Amino acid sequence: MTSKKVVRLDPDGPKGTGLAFWGHLEKETVIEGDPTEIGHNYFTDDTGQLTAGVWECTPCTTQTDHYPVDEFCYILKGTVVITDGEGHRETFRAGDCFVIPKGMTCTWHMPETTRKYYVIFDNKAQT
């Protein structure tokens, strides 16, 4: 049995290595920009359904018709403007946090490079 311990999430990634290049956002979701992602996943539970880490992305606008997971976000730097399927718009900046529910239709607009902590629950039993 593996011992359980607290996992610290450093906003700059692990000491000595920092945040890793994760690639580019899926082209079919990108409306504007050429977004590049970096990050580090600090935690994945034994089921693979709960993950937590740090993510950063360059400026862009993306559209998601069915958000694939439940996600909690805490903005570390930058700005995110989220518009839901009914046109309601919310702006989040450093220090703000929010939850996006699985299945939500939304547009993410990041006018500047943005970094966040994330906690994602991907319920494999729910489609």
Backbone as ProteinMPNN parsed JSONL, in Angstrom:
{"seq_chain_A": "MTSKKVVRLDPDGPKGTGLAFWGHLEKETVIEGDPTEIGHNYFTDDTGQLTAGVWECTPCTTQTDHYPVDEFCYILKGTVVITDGEGHRETFRAGDCFVIPKGMTCTWHMPETTRKYYVIFDNKAQT", "coords_chain_A": {"N_chain_A": [[0.837, -1.179, 0.0], [0.567, 2.191, -0.876], [1.78, 5.058, 0.757], [-0.173, 7.844, 1.787], [0.057, 11.317, 1.176], [0.278, 14.893, 1.611], [0.054, 17.013, -1.22], [1.895, 19.517, -2.562], [1.22, 22.313, -4.583], [3.117, 24.089, -6.589], [3.124, 27.27, -8.03], [4.884, 27.788, -10.098], [5.681, 25.412, -11.119], [7.489, 22.275, -10.609], [10.37, 22.522, -8.506], [13.414, 23.297, -10.032], [12.696, 22.209, -12.514], [10.404, 23.453, -13.48], [7.514, 24.518, -15.409], [6.245, 22.359, -17.922], [6.332, 22.087, -21.525], [3.286, 21.674, -23.117], [2.148, 21.651, -25.552], [-0.13, 22.616, -28.167], [-3.411, 24.077, -28.126], [-6.362, 22.243, -29.105], [-7.029, 22.53, -32.491], [-9.636, 22.619, -33.553], [-11.152, 23.845, -31.6], [-10.211, 26.418, -31.373], [-10.815, 29.795, -31.904], [-9.522, 32.183, -32.227], [-6.133, 33.238, -32.352], [-2.98, 31.549, -31.59], [-2.651, 29.374, -29.582], [-0.396, 28.319, -27.044], [0.394, 25.854, -24.69], [1.611, 25.365, -21.371], [2.502, 23.482, -18.453], [1.965, 21.617, -15.39], [0.988, 18.594, -14.066], [0.187, 17.85, -10.904], [-1.137, 15.968, -9.39], [-2.899, 12.931, -9.622], [-5.625, 10.935, -8.956], [-6.156, 7.503, -7.759], [-8.113, 6.421, -9.423], [-7.948, 7.839, -11.733], [-9.668, 9.848, -12.272], [-9.684, 12.267, -10.881], [-7.78, 15.129, -11.031], [-5.095, 17.484, -10.495], [-3.354, 20.558, -10.853], [-1.096, 22.919, -12.427], [-1.618, 25.237, -15.006], [-0.852, 27.017, -17.968], [-1.496, 29.346, -20.57], [-1.038, 30.933, -23.728], [-2.32, 34.033, -25.19], [-5.653, 33.764, -26.5], [-8.779, 32.752, -28.053], [-11.28, 30.43, -27.425], [-13.79, 27.983, -28.267], [-16.134, 25.893, -26.74], [-18.413, 23.399, -27.093], [-19.439, 21.459, -25.461], [-18.396, 21.179, -22.468], [-15.858, 19.061, -21.346], [-15.37, 18.06, -18.726], [-15.833, 18.424, -15.117], [-14.604, 21.333, -13.685], [-12.582, 23.112, -11.432], [-11.167, 26.287, -11.123], [-8.48, 28.443, -10.284], [-7.33, 31.561, -10.725], [-4.075, 32.54, -11.297], [-2.473, 34.384, -12.662], [-3.085, 36.837, -15.197], [-5.991, 37.086, -17.381], [-9.275, 35.86, -17.812], [-12.081, 35.677, -19.812], [-15.183, 34.432, -19.708], [-17.851, 33.326, -21.596], [-21.079, 32.154, -21.478], [-23.39, 29.771, -23.009], [-25.76, 31.191, -23.231], [-25.006, 33.769, -23.494], [-24.194, 35.121, -21.208], [-21.649, 36.797, -19.561], [-18.583, 36.564, -17.803], [-15.799, 37.912, -16.099], [-12.59, 36.989, -15.043], [-9.828, 37.411, -12.909], [-6.43, 37.475, -11.568], [-6.426, 35.839, -8.478], [-9.112, 35.298, -8.464], [-11.625, 32.709, -8.473], [-13.415, 29.927, -9.923], [-15.974, 27.633, -11.083], [-16.459, 25.388, -13.713], [-19.044, 23.587, -15.026], [-19.376, 20.199, -16.159], [-20.368, 19.627, -19.483], [-21.166, 22.21, -20.098], [-21.7, 24.853, -22.439], [-19.435, 27.1, -23.752], [-17.396, 30.056, -24.284], [-14.006, 30.766, -24.072], [-12.033, 33.514, -23.5], [-8.869, 34.737, -23.545], [-7.14, 37.459, -23.169], [-4.527, 37.895, -22.568], [-1.493, 36.181, -21.621], [-2.27, 33.565, -19.48], [-2.346, 32.04, -16.28], [-3.274, 29.296, -14.249], [-4.389, 27.476, -11.323], [-5.724, 24.251, -11.41], [-8.382, 21.977, -10.705], [-9.64, 19.039, -11.653], [-12.451, 17.04, -12.206], [-13.249, 14.14, -13.722], [-15.737, 12.36, -14.368], [-15.912, 9.165, -15.132], [-18.031, 7.46, -15.374], [-20.11, 8.982, -16.168], [-21.442, 10.36, -19.099]], "CA_chain_A": [[0.0, 0.0, 0.0], [1.299, 3.438, -0.977], [1.392, 6.018, 1.789], [-0.836, 9.055, 1.298], [0.653, 12.526, 1.736], [-0.147, 16.162, 1.04], [0.749, 17.386, -2.448], [2.005, 20.972, -2.723], [1.17, 22.781, -5.96], [3.901, 25.307, -6.762], [2.602, 27.933, -9.222], [5.91, 27.836, -11.144], [6.088, 24.05, -11.451], [8.448, 21.67, -9.681], [11.674, 23.184, -8.375], [14.45, 22.765, -10.907], [12.216, 21.874, -13.866], [9.374, 24.407, -13.903], [6.365, 24.011, -16.164], [6.645, 21.691, -19.163], [5.593, 22.373, -22.751], [2.21, 20.71, -23.333], [1.698, 21.685, -26.941], [-1.072, 23.645, -28.598], [-4.81, 23.698, -27.955], [-6.96, 21.581, -30.263], [-7.362, 23.525, -33.521], [-11.085, 22.732, -33.783], [-11.775, 24.697, -30.573], [-9.608, 27.747, -31.407], [-11.468, 30.798, -32.739], [-8.555, 33.247, -32.479], [-4.845, 33.056, -31.71], [-2.214, 30.32, -31.788], [-2.348, 29.129, -28.17], [0.596, 27.351, -26.589], [0.169, 25.488, -23.294], [2.629, 24.764, -20.511], [1.873, 23.132, -17.189], [2.43, 20.458, -14.63], [-0.049, 17.903, -13.312], [0.775, 17.437, -9.632], [-1.857, 14.898, -8.71], [-3.956, 12.147, -10.251], [-6.039, 9.913, -7.985], [-6.014, 6.11, -8.19], [-9.1, 6.098, -10.462], [-7.67, 8.645, -12.913], [-10.778, 10.777, -12.487], [-9.424, 13.543, -10.216], [-6.436, 15.63, -11.284], [-4.857, 18.855, -10.035], [-2.063, 21.057, -11.273], [-0.937, 24.298, -12.881], [-1.721, 25.345, -16.462], [-0.701, 28.359, -18.512], [-1.738, 29.401, -22.004], [-0.866, 32.23, -24.372], [-3.607, 34.633, -25.55], [-6.469, 33.091, -27.506], [-10.202, 32.588, -27.796], [-11.707, 29.082, -27.788], [-15.217, 27.669, -28.116], [-16.404, 24.513, -26.352], [-19.855, 23.166, -27.138], [-19.797, 20.529, -24.383], [-17.189, 21.101, -21.639], [-15.72, 17.617, -21.136], [-15.135, 17.681, -17.327], [-16.101, 19.435, -14.097], [-13.301, 21.92, -13.399], [-12.397, 24.26, -10.539], [-10.009, 27.074, -11.545], [-8.035, 29.588, -9.483], [-6.463, 32.317, -11.613], [-2.828, 33.01, -10.691], [-2.108, 35.61, -13.379], [-3.785, 36.976, -16.466], [-7.424, 37.357, -17.409], [-10.131, 34.962, -18.583], [-13.462, 36.112, -19.966], [-15.973, 33.259, -20.101], [-19.215, 33.62, -22.023], [-21.817, 30.894, -21.565], [-24.228, 29.561, -24.187], [-26.842, 32.175, -23.275], [-24.425, 35.088, -23.662], [-23.763, 35.705, -19.929], [-20.198, 36.941, -19.577], [-17.902, 36.786, -16.527], [-14.36, 38.149, -16.214], [-11.834, 36.504, -13.886], [-8.435, 37.872, -12.866], [-5.625, 36.866, -10.506], [-7.093, 35.775, -7.183], [-10.499, 34.832, -8.64], [-11.809, 31.292, -8.744], [-14.715, 29.593, -10.489], [-16.196, 26.238, -11.479], [-17.155, 25.155, -14.971], [-19.627, 22.246, -14.957], [-19.316, 19.323, -17.326], [-21.481, 19.799, -20.407], [-21.44, 23.627, -20.367], [-21.254, 25.49, -23.675], [-18.805, 28.371, -23.381], [-16.257, 30.623, -24.987], [-12.93, 31.285, -23.224], [-11.2, 34.53, -24.141], [-7.728, 35.121, -22.719], [-6.462, 38.519, -23.895], [-3.115, 37.875, -22.177], [-1.075, 34.88, -21.103], [-2.991, 33.317, -18.237], [-1.939, 30.842, -15.524], [-4.275, 28.914, -13.247], [-4.455, 26.17, -10.7], [-6.943, 23.542, -11.796], [-8.775, 20.691, -10.13], [-10.577, 18.481, -12.625], [-13.095, 15.751, -11.956], [-13.734, 13.55, -14.966], [-16.54, 11.212, -13.972], [-15.882, 8.216, -16.252], [-19.329, 6.789, -15.478], [-21.058, 9.955, -16.731], [-21.029, 10.734, -20.453]], "C_chain_A": [[0.885, 1.247, 0.0], [0.83, 4.392, 0.113], [0.799, 7.258, 1.132], [-0.161, 10.244, 1.952], [0.132, 13.749, 0.991], [0.698, 16.457, -0.198], [0.726, 18.908, -2.569], [1.996, 21.299, -4.207], [1.922, 24.111, -6.044], [3.441, 25.987, -8.047], [3.594, 28.012, -10.38], [6.374, 26.453, -11.576], [7.096, 23.527, -10.456], [9.783, 22.412, -9.684], [12.682, 22.501, -9.296], [13.994, 22.443, -12.32], [11.168, 22.851, -14.377], [8.22, 23.733, -14.632], [6.839, 23.462, -17.505], [5.777, 22.136, -20.335], [4.556, 21.274, -22.961], [1.702, 20.713, -24.766], [0.751, 22.841, -27.205], [-2.496, 23.142, -28.368], [-5.332, 23.077, -29.242], [-7.473, 22.618, -31.25], [-8.864, 23.703, -33.703], [-11.797, 23.583, -32.739], [-11.302, 26.148, -30.647], [-10.344, 28.654, -32.406], [-10.451, 31.856, -33.157], [-7.268, 32.949, -31.73], [-4.187, 31.742, -32.086], [-1.722, 29.881, -30.408], [-1.356, 28.0, -27.92], [0.385, 27.125, -25.101], [1.458, 24.995, -22.64], [1.924, 24.396, -19.207], [2.573, 21.995, -16.48], [1.243, 19.875, -13.869], [0.598, 17.341, -12.047], [0.12, 16.207, -9.025], [-2.869, 14.25, -9.642], [-4.323, 11.055, -9.255], [-5.943, 8.516, -8.603], [-6.984, 5.721, -9.305], [-8.818, 6.828, -11.77], [-8.735, 9.686, -13.195], [-10.541, 12.162, -11.885], [-7.977, 13.935, -10.46], [-6.327, 17.059, -10.787], [-3.471, 19.288, -10.47], [-2.1, 22.52, -11.633], [-0.921, 24.279, -14.406], [-1.543, 26.793, -16.857], [-0.893, 28.287, -20.019], [-1.553, 30.824, -22.509], [-2.231, 32.748, -24.834], [-4.333, 33.888, -26.677], [-7.944, 33.201, -27.132], [-10.575, 31.194, -28.281], [-13.21, 28.916, -27.543], [-15.348, 26.193, -27.779], [-17.909, 24.324, -26.296], [-20.335, 22.24, -26.026], [-18.545, 20.336, -23.531], [-17.031, 19.669, -21.155], [-15.606, 17.141, -19.689], [-15.715, 18.746, -16.406], [-14.738, 19.99, -13.69], [-13.415, 23.125, -12.478], [-11.124, 24.959, -11.0], [-9.745, 28.2, -10.552], [-7.019, 30.333, -10.334], [-5.266, 32.87, -10.835], [-2.341, 34.299, -11.335], [-2.865, 35.635, -14.697], [-5.269, 37.222, -16.282], [-8.121, 36.325, -18.277], [-11.523, 35.573, -18.621], [-14.235, 34.91, -20.5], [-17.387, 33.72, -20.42], [-19.942, 32.299, -22.176], [-22.707, 30.872, -22.806], [-25.38, 30.533, -24.322], [-26.324, 33.607, -23.384], [-24.02, 35.778, -22.37], [-22.245, 35.661, -19.862], [-19.656, 37.249, -18.183], [-16.414, 36.967, -16.796], [-13.68, 37.736, -14.92], [-10.38, 36.937, -14.034], [-7.704, 37.185, -11.708], [-6.334, 36.97, -9.162], [-8.532, 35.305, -7.264], [-10.517, 33.327, -8.866], [-13.229, 31.047, -9.225], [-14.767, 28.103, -10.806], [-16.914, 26.238, -12.817], [-17.713, 23.738, -14.903], [-19.491, 21.489, -16.282], [-20.557, 19.543, -18.177], [-21.778, 21.239, -20.779], [-20.923, 24.032, -21.744], [-20.652, 26.828, -23.289], [-17.701, 28.763, -24.341], [-15.284, 31.135, -23.931], [-12.18, 32.315, -24.044], [-10.118, 34.922, -23.144], [-6.943, 36.171, -23.488], [-4.964, 38.621, -23.584], [-2.774, 36.479, -21.691], [-1.658, 34.717, -19.709], [-2.517, 32.007, -17.611], [-2.987, 30.568, -14.464], [-3.873, 27.626, -12.547], [-5.744, 25.54, -11.198], [-7.129, 22.299, -10.933], [-9.873, 20.179, -11.041], [-11.127, 17.164, -12.12], [-13.703, 15.28, -13.261], [-14.449, 12.255, -14.62], [-16.662, 10.258, -15.164], [-17.219, 7.507, -16.434], [-20.368, 7.688, -16.151], [-20.564, 10.348, -18.126], [-21.523, 12.107, -20.813]], "O_chain_A": [[1.833, 1.345, 0.779], [-0.369, 4.52, 0.363], [1.225, 7.665, 0.052], [0.163, 10.202, 3.139], [-0.389, 13.642, -0.119], [1.899, 16.187, -0.223], [-0.342, 19.512, -2.666], [2.677, 20.647, -4.998], [1.407, 25.143, -5.612], [3.373, 25.323, -9.081], [3.199, 28.273, -11.517], [7.35, 26.329, -12.317], [7.517, 24.252, -9.555], [10.258, 22.866, -10.725], [12.78, 21.274, -9.325], [14.815, 22.406, -13.237], [11.054, 23.057, -15.585], [7.988, 22.533, -14.486], [7.725, 24.032, -18.143], [4.62, 22.516, -20.151], [4.893, 20.091, -22.982], [0.905, 19.854, -25.143], [0.816, 23.89, -26.565], [-2.756, 21.94, -28.409], [-4.819, 23.345, -30.328], [-8.265, 23.488, -30.886], [-9.325, 24.811, -33.977], [-12.932, 24.004, -32.962], [-11.924, 27.025, -30.048], [-10.477, 28.327, -33.585], [-10.494, 32.368, -34.276], [-7.303, 32.461, -30.6], [-4.762, 30.926, -32.807], [-0.537, 29.997, -30.097], [-1.45, 26.909, -28.482], [0.218, 28.077, -24.338], [2.275, 24.312, -23.258], [0.865, 24.941, -18.896], [3.611, 21.493, -16.909], [0.572, 20.582, -13.117], [1.455, 16.46, -12.119], [0.739, 15.488, -8.24], [-3.601, 14.934, -10.358], [-3.453, 10.335, -8.764], [-5.687, 8.363, -9.797], [-6.708, 4.788, -10.059], [-9.384, 6.48, -12.806], [-8.711, 10.336, -14.24], [-11.141, 13.136, -12.339], [-7.058, 13.18, -10.142], [-7.329, 17.765, -10.668], [-2.528, 18.496, -10.46], [-2.988, 23.266, -11.219], [-0.293, 23.417, -15.02], [-2.021, 27.696, -16.17], [-0.511, 27.311, -20.665], [-1.866, 31.791, -21.815], [-3.198, 31.987, -24.868], [-3.727, 33.448, -27.654], [-8.303, 33.672, -26.052], [-10.238, 30.808, -29.401], [-13.807, 29.616, -26.725], [-14.754, 25.341, -28.441], [-18.6, 25.007, -25.539], [-21.519, 22.242, -25.689], [-17.727, 19.459, -23.81], [-17.976, 19.106, -20.603], [-15.731, 15.943, -19.431], [-16.05, 19.842, -16.853], [-13.821, 19.228, -13.386], [-14.22, 24.03, -12.699], [-10.111, 24.304, -11.243], [-10.674, 28.829, -10.045], [-5.954, 29.794, -10.636], [-5.431, 33.578, -9.842], [-1.856, 35.199, -10.65], [-3.235, 34.595, -15.24], [-5.741, 37.524, -15.186], [-7.627, 35.958, -19.343], [-12.076, 35.943, -17.586], [-13.975, 34.432, -21.604], [-18.031, 34.407, -19.628], [-19.493, 31.42, -22.91], [-22.762, 31.845, -23.558], [-25.927, 30.691, -25.413], [-27.11, 34.554, -23.368], [-23.547, 36.913, -22.412], [-21.632, 34.616, -20.078], [-20.202, 38.09, -17.469], [-15.835, 36.261, -17.621], [-14.134, 38.088, -13.831], [-9.785, 36.85, -15.108], [-8.3, 36.407, -10.964], [-6.782, 38.044, -8.76], [-9.122, 34.947, -6.244], [-9.56, 32.747, -9.379], [-14.131, 31.846, -8.974], [-13.749, 27.41, -10.8], [-17.861, 26.997, -13.026], [-16.952, 22.784, -14.741], [-19.494, 22.077, -17.363], [-21.667, 19.635, -17.654], [-22.569, 21.481, -21.691], [-19.846, 23.609, -22.164], [-21.282, 27.611, -22.578], [-17.157, 27.949, -25.087], [-15.678, 31.847, -23.007], [-11.739, 32.028, -25.157], [-10.411, 35.381, -22.04], [-6.158, 35.825, -24.371], [-4.231, 39.344, -24.257], [-3.665, 35.686, -21.385], [-1.554, 35.609, -18.867], [-2.314, 31.007, -18.299], [-3.524, 31.492, -13.854], [-3.131, 26.804, -13.085], [-6.745, 26.232, -11.385], [-6.168, 21.665, -10.499], [-10.917, 20.816, -11.184], [-10.386, 16.29, -11.67], [-14.568, 15.943, -13.834], [-13.839, 11.186, -14.585], [-17.426, 10.516, -16.094], [-17.514, 7.007, -17.519], [-21.386, 7.204, -16.645], [-19.381, 10.638, -18.301], [-21.268, 12.585, -21.918]]}, "name": "protein", "num_of_chains": 1, "seq": "MTSKKVVRLDPDGPKGTGLAFWGHLEKETVIEGDPTEIGHNYFTDDTGQLTAGVWECTPCTTQTDHYPVDEFCYILKGTVVITDGEGHRETFRAGDCFVIPKGMTCTWHMPETTRKYYVIFDNKAQT"}
